[in-house]
């Protein structure tokens, strides 16, 4: 075999084509939103399932940290998190905490304060 020719089984990724390595998607001009879509869907489905048990606000705090933090931590470290994904996750958290109520009983900024200031 000539060293300048590649085997037909070797695939060279084109621009915009993600290559998955250890659940990180690498490549030139890879769309981050498409990479994050499955994770957002899993987070949303998990929070909807948890909301069926009608957790308390303390429970919601723990569930949010466990589900959102746990499902996004690795991909954020290896891939980075675009601002659009952060905003979508914030919206999911708000809907979960407020039970999809159009008028929240407690605003998200209160929950995001430090625990020493009375936040969750």
Secondary structure as UniProt FT lines:
FT   TURN            3..4
FT   TURN            8..9
FT   TURN            15..16
FT   STRAND          19..21
FT   TURN            22..23
FT   STRAND          24..26
FT   TURN            28..29
FT   HELIX           32..51
FT   TURN            52..53
FT   HELIX           57..64
FT   HELIX           65..69
FT   HELIX           70..79
FT   HELIX           83..97
FT   TURN            98..100
FT   HELIX           108..112
FT   HELIX           115..117
//
